[in-house]
Structure formats: C-alpha cells, structure tokens
Amino acid sequence: LHPALQFGLTAALLQASAGASRLSVVAFVAQEYGLPQPKTAVPLQIPLNDQYLQTAHSILTTHVTSFGYTTSKNNHKAVLGKNGKRLQQHVRQIAAWLPSLDAAYRPILHLDLQGGYGKLFENNPGKILGALFGLELAAKPYQLQIQNPILQESRDEQVEQLTQLTNLVKMRRLSLQLVADAWVDSPTDVAQFANPQVCQMVHLDLPRLGNLEL
C-alpha cells in the first residue's frame, strides 16, 4: 500500500480499537506498549500567522509551546530578503510582540525555510551560518528551531551538509536547533538523521512514513 494509505488505515484502526476498549487513543497506545500514562498535556504548535496571533490570545500562553512559520518555496530572495534580512525583521517583530502576552511566556519559534538559505546563499556554509546567527539575535530571548535550512538532491548529501552546519553552529556556540525533514521518508531515513552530529530534531511526517508502527 502507498504510505499515505497505510497511515490513513492504521489511524482509523487505532481510533476504532481505542473506542472498542473505551479508552482514549493515548491511554490505548500506552496500554498496548506498556508505557506510563503521560502526566502533562502534549505540547502544541500553531502557525505563526495573523489569524492565530490575533484571535487566540486567551490560549497562547497556557496551551501553545511552539509557533511554526513556513516560508515559500519560490523566490527566496524576495521572501527572505537580501542576506535574509526580511525574515530576521519578521522574527524580531514577533519577539517584540510576545512580552505583551506574558513576560514569562517563552514559546519556541520554529521556522521551516524549505531550503531557502541554501538557495539564497548558494549552499555556502559560512554565509548560511551568518544568516542563522542573525536569526538567533533577532529571536532573543526565544529558542529557535530551523527546519530545512538547506535542501540537497539526495539523502546522503542532505545528511552531509546538515552535519557540516551542525558542527559550525556548535563551534559558533549558537543555541538554535537544526531540524531535519527533507529526505525523511522511511524508518531507515529516520535512523540516518536521528543523530546529534547531524541535527537536534527530526520532523516526522507520518503520511510519508506510512504505518504508525514504525
């Protein structure tokens, strides 16, 4: 079966099995795998756009752990700005706005660049590092997660350049985290990227992976 169809079928079966057992999905999964029941709510991430930011003030500080923002795949220079300055300005505005909700609120800012920095800077690691440094300064004091800063033509090339960027980020002592998503299409891929030398987080798109039982 196609991975997306596998995912849909297993998700439906999971709901049905949990319902037949009169358990929540979380409780059912915990029971099946002998796991402890979670004691805290699952952290939520919402899109970083005006619709949510202007209408959901009442829930942001109590339920939302992370804001997600995805850049366009096209025309990176216009979207990100020269040397990435436009994106930095956007992040700076969000960082300036957040204290108006609650000075103690510290959500994560999660940016999916869809390979934008690689395109903008022609995969030059030094220039990409400089742009990442600028983003971290713009986001302070909030934690940054950067997904797909580069996008290569193969999994091996993606792993290689992410590893190089991770080493540079560590050498520069930046606190931002690099997130792998591109080329994570199977459990084998997950194992390849789930390495602290490659990145700090792996984003799993379950319809791409297929069965929930990885």
Secondary structure, DSSP 8 states (H G I E B T S, - for coil): --HHHHHHHHHHHHHHHHHHTT--HHHHHHHHTT-----S---EEEE-SHHHHHH-HHHHHHHEEEEEEE--SS-HHHHH-GGGHHHHHHHHHHHHHGGGT-TT---EEEEE-TTHHHHHTTT-HHHHHHHHHHHHHHHTTS-EEEE-S---SSHHHHHHHHHHHHHHHHHTT---EEEE-TT--SHHHHHHH--TTT-SEE---HHHH--S--
